[in-house]
Amino acid sequence: MSDARNPGSFDSFRAEQEFERAVRGGQVGAMVALLQGKGTMPSLEEVKAILRPSGEVYRSLQSVPTARIAGSEGRHADFDRRFRPRTRHTRRRWMSIFTAG
């Protein structure tokens, strides 16, 4: 079984490498977006202000392709628009998700 919390495991080592690569990509992506005037991933409230939905409907838990996600509730500044981590404080959760996949 893979476990990102076991620092000696191969999966943990691979997850660590991928996380560092993703953080570098997220930081570069954020700089490029800033230069292009796009900024970071917008918050859910910013998206609602632009789209002005007339209401919300709960449609159960569903998988959504990341390309269709327009914003994020809560931790939108932690990721770039391609969901790469922008800071290292998300390491444990990111590595856990990486090794679970």
VEXDOTOR-656492 format. One record per residue (C-alpha): residue number from 1; x, y, z; residue in one letter. Coordinates in pm, whole numbers, always signed. Example, Ala and Ser with C-alpha at 12.3 -4.5 7.8 and 13.67 -1.06 7.14 Angstrom:
BEGIN
<node pos="1" X="+1230" Y="-450" Z="+780" code="a"/>
<node pos="2" X="+1367" Y="-106" Z="+714" code="s"/>
***
This chain:
BEGIN
<node pos="1" X="+0" Y="+0" Z="+0" code="m"/>
<node pos="2" X="+137" Y="+344" Z="-89" code="s"/>
<node pos="3" X="+169" Y="+596" Z="+189" code="d"/>
<node pos="4" X="+296" Y="+953" Z="+152" code="a"/>
<node pos="5" X="+338" Y="+968" Z="+531" code="r"/>
<node pos="6" X="+608" Y="+696" Z="+519" code="n"/>
<node pos="7" X="+918" Y="+902" Z="+432" code="p"/>
<node pos="8" X="+1117" Y="+593" Z="+333" code="g"/>
<node pos="9" X="+876" Y="+461" Z="+72" code="s"/>
<node pos="10" X="+930" Y="+487" Z="-301" code="f"/>
<node pos="11" X="+582" Y="+638" Z="-344" code="d"/>
<node pos="12" X="+668" Y="+908" Z="-91" code="s"/>
<node pos="13" X="+993" Y="+988" Z="-273" code="f"/>
<node pos="14" X="+816" Y="+1005" Z="-609" code="r"/>
<node pos="15" X="+534" Y="+1217" Z="-464" code="a"/>
<node pos="16" X="+791" Y="+1456" Z="-316" code="e"/>
<node pos="17" X="+963" Y="+1494" Z="-654" code="q"/>
<node pos="18" X="+633" Y="+1551" Z="-834" code="e"/>
<node pos="19" X="+520" Y="+1800" Z="-572" code="f"/>
<node pos="20" X="+837" Y="+2007" Z="-610" code="e"/>
<node pos="21" X="+798" Y="+1999" Z="-988" code="r"/>
<node pos="22" X="+433" Y="+2104" Z="-956" code="a"/>
<node pos="23" X="+518" Y="+2390" Z="-717" code="v"/>
<node pos="24" X="+781" Y="+2525" Z="-955" code="r"/>
<node pos="25" X="+529" Y="+2500" Z="-1239" code="g"/>
<node pos="26" X="+264" Y="+2670" Z="-1028" code="g"/>
<node pos="27" X="+495" Y="+2954" Z="-936" code="q"/>
<node pos="28" X="+604" Y="+3006" Z="-1297" code="v"/>
<node pos="29" X="+243" Y="+2976" Z="-1412" code="g"/>
<node pos="30" X="+135" Y="+3240" Z="-1161" code="a"/>
<node pos="31" X="+406" Y="+3478" Z="-1283" code="m"/>
<node pos="32" X="+306" Y="+3424" Z="-1647" code="v"/>
<node pos="33" X="-62" Y="+3476" Z="-1562" code="a"/>
<node pos="34" X="+25" Y="+3795" Z="-1377" code="l"/>
<node pos="35" X="+220" Y="+3926" Z="-1676" code="l"/>
<node pos="36" X="-74" Y="+3841" Z="-1900" code="q"/>
<node pos="37" X="-312" Y="+4023" Z="-1667" code="g"/>
<node pos="38" X="-493" Y="+3704" Z="-1561" code="k"/>
<node pos="39" X="-382" Y="+3687" Z="-1198" code="g"/>
<node pos="40" X="-455" Y="+3384" Z="-982" code="t"/>
<node pos="41" X="-746" Y="+3146" Z="-987" code="m"/>
<node pos="42" X="-1054" Y="+3353" Z="-900" code="p"/>
<node pos="43" X="-1255" Y="+3284" Z="-587" code="s"/>
<node pos="44" X="-1605" Y="+3142" Z="-616" code="l"/>
<node pos="45" X="-1744" Y="+3481" Z="-512" code="e"/>
<node pos="46" X="-1554" Y="+3656" Z="-794" code="e"/>
<node pos="47" X="-1692" Y="+3407" Z="-1047" code="v"/>
<node pos="48" X="-2047" Y="+3452" Z="-916" code="k"/>
<node pos="49" X="-2010" Y="+3830" Z="-945" code="a"/>
<node pos="50" X="-1915" Y="+3793" Z="-1311" code="i"/>
<node pos="51" X="-2161" Y="+3519" Z="-1412" code="l"/>
<node pos="52" X="-2448" Y="+3634" Z="-1188" code="r"/>
<node pos="53" X="-2624" Y="+3300" Z="-1155" code="p"/>
<node pos="54" X="-2996" Y="+3321" Z="-1081" code="s"/>
<node pos="55" X="-2979" Y="+3038" Z="-829" code="g"/>
<node pos="56" X="-2798" Y="+2727" Z="-719" code="e"/>
<node pos="57" X="-2911" Y="+2366" Z="-732" code="v"/>
<node pos="58" X="-2750" Y="+2076" Z="-550" code="y"/>
<node pos="59" X="-2681" Y="+1803" Z="-805" code="r"/>
<node pos="60" X="-2508" Y="+1552" Z="-579" code="s"/>
<node pos="61" X="-2141" Y="+1476" Z="-576" code="l"/>
<node pos="62" X="-2003" Y="+1480" Z="-931" code="q"/>
<node pos="63" X="-1664" Y="+1461" Z="-1100" code="s"/>
<node pos="64" X="-1584" Y="+1773" Z="-1299" code="v"/>
<node pos="65" X="-1295" Y="+1804" Z="-1546" code="p"/>
<node pos="66" X="-1049" Y="+2061" Z="-1416" code="t"/>
<node pos="67" X="-1070" Y="+2250" Z="-1747" code="a"/>
<node pos="68" X="-1435" Y="+2333" Z="-1665" code="r"/>
<node pos="69" X="-1362" Y="+2477" Z="-1321" code="i"/>
<node pos="70" X="-1379" Y="+2856" Z="-1324" code="a"/>
<node pos="71" X="-1293" Y="+2929" Z="-960" code="g"/>
<node pos="72" X="-1246" Y="+2779" Z="-620" code="s"/>
<node pos="73" X="-1414" Y="+2825" Z="-285" code="e"/>
<node pos="74" X="-1180" Y="+2899" Z="+1" code="g"/>
<node pos="75" X="-828" Y="+2809" Z="-108" code="r"/>
<node pos="76" X="-816" Y="+2967" Z="-454" code="h"/>
<node pos="77" X="-482" Y="+3139" Z="-386" code="a"/>
<node pos="78" X="-314" Y="+2804" Z="-311" code="d"/>
<node pos="79" X="-326" Y="+2694" Z="-675" code="f"/>
<node pos="80" X="-273" Y="+2836" Z="-1021" code="d"/>
<node pos="81" X="-539" Y="+2808" Z="-1291" code="r"/>
<node pos="82" X="-411" Y="+2459" Z="-1382" code="r"/>
<node pos="83" X="-440" Y="+2344" Z="-1017" code="f"/>
<node pos="84" X="-67" Y="+2332" Z="-959" code="r"/>
<node pos="85" X="+28" Y="+2422" Z="-601" code="p"/>
<node pos="86" X="+171" Y="+2773" Z="-566" code="r"/>
<node pos="87" X="+307" Y="+2729" Z="-215" code="t"/>
<node pos="88" X="+462" Y="+2448" Z="-16" code="r"/>
<node pos="89" X="+211" Y="+2450" Z="+273" code="h"/>
<node pos="90" X="-18" Y="+2220" Z="+70" code="t"/>
<node pos="91" X="+255" Y="+1952" Z="+50" code="r"/>
<node pos="92" X="+102" Y="+1689" Z="+283" code="r"/>
<node pos="93" X="-244" Y="+1698" Z="+124" code="r"/>
<node pos="94" X="-103" Y="+1711" Z="-231" code="w"/>
<node pos="95" X="+126" Y="+1414" Z="-166" code="m"/>
<node pos="96" X="-157" Y="+1216" Z="-7" code="s"/>
<node pos="97" X="-378" Y="+1271" Z="-313" code="i"/>
<node pos="98" X="-88" Y="+1192" Z="-549" code="f"/>
<node pos="99" X="-9" Y="+858" Z="-384" code="t"/>
<node pos="100" X="-379" Y="+764" Z="-360" code="a"/>
<node pos="101" X="-418" Y="+797" Z="-737" code="g"/>
***
